[in-house]
Amino acid sequence: MEMLISRVLSFMPVWYGLFFIGPLLAEFTLRTSIFTPALDFLSSTAPSGLVANIEALPVYGVCMVIGGTYGVFAQITGRWI
């Protein structure tokens, strides 16, 4: 039991990125228009099909991937807070 707990806790940076940073970023994105300038820039430079596909992505899924990537990076480098 102690080994299981220590193994789960050794991945705390990944859990922090996935289950705190990811949802926090998603809520922040949904409640503000932080990505509007980036989408405006993309709509003027990229093909319209690409912009429509980017806008159709699920916000929570994308933000969880970003948070998980942050967590894995933090796990590897040892710096996460």
Secondary structure, DSSP 8 states (H G I E B T S, - for coil): -HHHHHHHHHTHHHHHIIIIIHHHHHHHHHHS-TTHHHHHHHHHHS-HHHHHHHHHS-HHHHHHHHHHHHHHHHHHHS---
